[in-house]
Structure formats: C-alpha cells, structure tokens
Amino acid sequence: MDAITGMLVPFIAMGAIFYFLLFRPEQTKRKKHQNMLENLAKGDEIVTNGGLHGKILGLSNDKNIILIAVGELNSQEVKVQISRSAVAFLKKGGELIEGE
C-alpha cells in the first residue's frame, strides 16, 4: 500500500501545480473579460478582436449586438455592427484595458 501511495503523491503534486499555474489564471482572466463585456456602456471606446477601434453608439442586450462608430468618411460617421463577443479590449485614456 505504501508503494502505491508513494507513486500517487508526485501525480497529485503535478496536478496541483498545473491547476494553480495554468487553469486558475485562465479562469480568472475569462471571468474578468466576461465582466467587462457585461458592463459595456454607450460612449465606451473599445477595440475588437479584428483590430477595429471605435466608440459605442448603442447596445442591444437581446441580440448581443453593438453599434460602434469607427471613423468618418465624407464628413459622415462610419457605423459598424459587431457582436458583443468580438470586443477584445476597453480603452480608457488611450490605454488598452483587458477586462476589468
């Protein structure tokens, strides 16, 4: 019985190391990002996964669609609809903030 226990201890230790170094930080990062997506508001500046920088003009909670302004063309705003899940970063003061 001691031989089996002696062999299991390193595997349990490796499992704990993997959990605290790989899985736990990823879960924390995912929760922060999800919280940031849920708290987006009109007027926030964002960056999408595709690299579009824009300002939120409107949100649709039932469809998870966001309308953003990405620039001007012939003195008219260029508006784009994106999925809420496509938002990668929130911009505050010109700096990218990854999920608060």
HELIX and SHEET records of a PDB file:
HELIX    1   1 ASP A    2  PHE A   18  1                                  17    
HELIX    2   2 TYR A   19  PHE A   23  3                                   5    
HELIX    3   3 ARG A   24  GLU A   38  1                                  15    
HELIX    4   4 ARG A   84  ALA A   86  5                                   3    
SHEET    1   A 6 GLN A  76  SER A  83  0                                        
SHEET    2   A 6 ILE A  65  LEU A  73 -1                                        
SHEET    3   A 6 HIS A  53  SER A  60 -1                                        
SHEET    4   A 6 GLU A  45  THR A  48 -1                                        
SHEET    5   A 6 VAL A  87  LYS A  92 -1                                        
SHEET    6   A 6 GLU A  95  ILE A  97 -1                                        
END                                                                             
